[in-house]
């Protein structure tokens, strides 16, 4: 009987000890949780502060806007077209009637027959040939020449003038460009600029007909287009 009483007392003491140990652990856990939360909050506040300082240091001032892109010029493959002869020669009338009277003395006249002058034969200009003229270095090299040298007229740029300019020219048997004429323009200085760029262009390879170099009339369309349109 005493043995059972002793055992019950021992169990009560152990239960009380376990209770206090558990309570101590619970209080320690709560205290640790509060300290961790405060530390996390401090870390977050510190990170936010550093981020704000970073944004302030790297504040980029406003700069001037870049200039608009340069005008875009497009060039198409030269084409051969038939151009009718629009020159009309009017007949000239000369009145050669002279009244002759008896009182007039007519001196003897010596007629000198000159040799017939050689007629100047105009060189034929072909519209269609077996071998078309082409720029020296190829059409890509010619496009590069135009792109590097042509300038968009200021008047056309201010007034938003755009469109195609058709320039007619002749590539002679030596490959030289001549007889440059604007057959259809858009104004604003674009016509003159397109003609200038062709007049100053490098020589071409002449066209050939039956193996012989000949003069060939061609038309080149040049498109003027403002960037961003």
DAQUIKA-V366783 format. One record per residue. N is the residue number from 1. RES is the residue in one letter. SS is DSSP state (h for helix, s for strand, l for the rest). PHI is phi in whole degrees, 0 to 359 (* if undefined). Layout:
n:N res:RES ss:SS phi:PHI
n:N res:RES ss:SS phi:PHI
//
This chain:
n:1 res:X ss:l phi:*
n:2 res:X ss:h phi:297
n:3 res:X ss:h phi:295
n:4 res:X ss:h phi:294
n:5 res:X ss:h phi:296
n:6 res:X ss:h phi:296
n:7 res:X ss:h phi:291
n:8 res:X ss:h phi:295
n:9 res:X ss:h phi:298
n:10 res:X ss:h phi:296
n:11 res:X ss:h phi:294
n:12 res:X ss:h phi:294
n:13 res:X ss:h phi:296
n:14 res:X ss:h phi:294
n:15 res:X ss:h phi:297
n:16 res:X ss:h phi:296
n:17 res:X ss:h phi:295
n:18 res:X ss:h phi:297
n:19 res:X ss:h phi:295
n:20 res:X ss:h phi:293
n:21 res:X ss:h phi:297
n:22 res:X ss:h phi:297
n:23 res:X ss:h phi:297
n:24 res:X ss:h phi:296
n:25 res:X ss:h phi:295
n:26 res:X ss:h phi:296
n:27 res:X ss:h phi:296
n:28 res:X ss:h phi:297
n:29 res:X ss:h phi:296
n:30 res:X ss:h phi:296
n:31 res:X ss:h phi:298
n:32 res:X ss:h phi:296
n:33 res:X ss:h phi:296
n:34 res:X ss:h phi:296
n:35 res:X ss:h phi:298
n:36 res:X ss:h phi:296
n:37 res:X ss:h phi:295
n:38 res:X ss:h phi:296
n:39 res:X ss:h phi:294
n:40 res:X ss:h phi:299
n:41 res:X ss:h phi:296
n:42 res:X ss:h phi:295
n:43 res:X ss:h phi:295
n:44 res:X ss:h phi:298
n:45 res:X ss:h phi:297
n:46 res:X ss:h phi:296
n:47 res:X ss:h phi:295
n:48 res:X ss:h phi:297
n:49 res:X ss:h phi:295
n:50 res:X ss:h phi:298
n:51 res:X ss:h phi:296
n:52 res:X ss:h phi:297
n:53 res:X ss:h phi:298
n:54 res:X ss:h phi:299
n:55 res:X ss:h phi:294
n:56 res:X ss:h phi:289
n:57 res:X ss:h phi:293
n:58 res:X ss:l phi:261
n:59 res:X ss:l phi:290
n:60 res:X ss:l phi:270
n:61 res:X ss:l phi:290
n:62 res:X ss:l phi:289
n:63 res:X ss:l phi:251
n:64 res:X ss:l phi:293
n:65 res:X ss:l phi:291
n:66 res:X ss:l phi:295
n:67 res:X ss:l phi:295
n:68 res:X ss:l phi:296
n:69 res:X ss:l phi:298
n:70 res:X ss:l phi:295
n:71 res:X ss:l phi:300
n:72 res:X ss:s phi:259
n:73 res:X ss:s phi:241
n:74 res:X ss:s phi:244
n:75 res:X ss:s phi:235
n:76 res:X ss:l phi:256
n:77 res:X ss:l phi:300
n:78 res:X ss:l phi:302
n:79 res:X ss:s phi:235
n:80 res:X ss:l phi:260
n:81 res:X ss:l phi:230
n:82 res:X ss:l phi:271
n:83 res:X ss:l phi:246
n:84 res:X ss:l phi:292
n:85 res:X ss:l phi:281
n:86 res:X ss:l phi:261
n:87 res:X ss:l phi:278
n:88 res:X ss:l phi:247
n:89 res:X ss:l phi:267
n:90 res:X ss:l phi:276
n:91 res:X ss:l phi:288
n:92 res:X ss:l phi:258
n:93 res:X ss:l phi:260
n:94 res:X ss:l phi:240
n:95 res:X ss:l phi:278
n:96 res:X ss:l phi:250
n:97 res:X ss:l phi:288
n:98 res:X ss:l phi:233
n:99 res:X ss:l phi:280
n:100 res:X ss:l phi:250
n:101 res:X ss:l phi:246
n:102 res:X ss:l phi:291
n:103 res:X ss:l phi:285
n:104 res:X ss:l phi:280
n:105 res:X ss:l phi:258
n:106 res:X ss:l phi:256
n:107 res:X ss:l phi:285
n:108 res:X ss:l phi:295
n:109 res:X ss:l phi:245
n:110 res:X ss:l phi:259
n:111 res:X ss:l phi:264
n:112 res:X ss:l phi:249
n:113 res:X ss:l phi:264
n:114 res:X ss:l phi:276
n:115 res:X ss:l phi:295
n:116 res:X ss:l phi:298
n:117 res:X ss:l phi:293
n:118 res:X ss:l phi:290
n:119 res:X ss:l phi:285
n:120 res:X ss:l phi:282
n:121 res:X ss:l phi:265
n:122 res:X ss:l phi:292
n:123 res:X ss:l phi:292
n:124 res:X ss:l phi:290
n:125 res:X ss:s phi:251
n:126 res:X ss:s phi:272
n:127 res:X ss:l phi:257
n:128 res:X ss:l phi:229
n:129 res:X ss:l phi:227
n:130 res:X ss:l phi:290
n:131 res:X ss:s phi:240
n:132 res:X ss:l phi:288
n:133 res:X ss:l phi:295
n:134 res:X ss:s phi:211
n:135 res:X ss:s phi:296
n:136 res:X ss:l phi:294
n:137 res:X ss:l phi:93
n:138 res:X ss:l phi:97
n:139 res:X ss:h phi:294
n:140 res:X ss:h phi:295
n:141 res:X ss:h phi:295
n:142 res:X ss:h phi:293
n:143 res:X ss:h phi:300
n:144 res:X ss:h phi:295
n:145 res:X ss:h phi:300
n:146 res:X ss:h phi:296
n:147 res:X ss:h phi:298
n:148 res:X ss:h phi:281
n:149 res:X ss:h phi:245
n:150 res:X ss:l phi:284
n:151 res:X ss:l phi:234
n:152 res:X ss:l phi:286
n:153 res:X ss:l phi:302
n:154 res:X ss:h phi:297
n:155 res:X ss:h phi:300
n:156 res:X ss:h phi:292
n:157 res:X ss:h phi:293
n:158 res:X ss:h phi:293
n:159 res:X ss:l phi:266
n:160 res:X ss:l phi:57
n:161 res:X ss:l phi:273
n:162 res:X ss:l phi:222
n:163 res:X ss:s phi:141
n:164 res:X ss:s phi:260
n:165 res:X ss:s phi:245
n:166 res:X ss:s phi:261
n:167 res:X ss:s phi:248
n:168 res:X ss:s phi:262
n:169 res:X ss:s phi:205
n:170 res:X ss:s phi:241
n:171 res:X ss:s phi:261
n:172 res:X ss:l phi:282
n:173 res:X ss:l phi:292
n:174 res:X ss:l phi:266
n:175 res:X ss:l phi:89
n:176 res:X ss:l phi:277
n:177 res:X ss:s phi:266
n:178 res:X ss:s phi:216
n:179 res:X ss:s phi:51
n:180 res:X ss:s phi:283
n:181 res:X ss:s phi:218
n:182 res:X ss:s phi:275
n:183 res:X ss:s phi:267
n:184 res:X ss:s phi:205
n:185 res:X ss:l phi:237
n:186 res:X ss:l phi:233
n:187 res:X ss:l phi:80
n:188 res:X ss:l phi:70
n:189 res:X ss:l phi:89
n:190 res:X ss:h phi:291
n:191 res:X ss:h phi:297
n:192 res:X ss:h phi:296
n:193 res:X ss:h phi:292
n:194 res:X ss:h phi:294
n:195 res:X ss:h phi:294
n:196 res:X ss:h phi:299
n:197 res:X ss:h phi:294
n:198 res:X ss:h phi:279
n:199 res:X ss:h phi:297
n:200 res:X ss:l phi:264
n:201 res:X ss:l phi:290
n:202 res:X ss:l phi:297
n:203 res:X ss:l phi:295
n:204 res:X ss:s phi:253
n:205 res:X ss:s phi:280
n:206 res:X ss:l phi:293
n:207 res:X ss:s phi:286
n:208 res:X ss:s phi:228
n:209 res:X ss:s phi:230
n:210 res:X ss:l phi:56
n:211 res:X ss:l phi:83
n:212 res:X ss:s phi:252
n:213 res:X ss:s phi:291
n:214 res:X ss:s phi:224
n:215 res:X ss:s phi:278
n:216 res:X ss:s phi:228
n:217 res:X ss:s phi:268
n:218 res:X ss:s phi:223
n:219 res:X ss:s phi:229
n:220 res:X ss:s phi:242
n:221 res:X ss:s phi:275
n:222 res:X ss:s phi:241
n:223 res:X ss:s phi:262
n:224 res:X ss:s phi:261
n:225 res:X ss:s phi:219
n:226 res:X ss:l phi:284
n:227 res:X ss:l phi:296
n:228 res:X ss:l phi:83
n:229 res:X ss:l phi:268
//
